[in-house]
């Protein structure tokens, strides 16, 4: 039983490492894929303003 726990730990560690490596590779492959003119709202607004806008309560459809 001790041996199977060790194997499970190793497999989980390898899977996690592979997942991270795949994410890093995906980030590298897509870096620069969008130009500023593709998403002007990202260029013209600060990140802080964008977050504030997201956090504002949405108006209800009935106008209440």
Secondary structure, DSSP 8 states (H G I E B T S, - for coil): -HHHHHHHHHHHHHHHHHHHHHHHHHHHHHTT-S-GGG-HHHHHS-HHHHHHHHHS----TT--
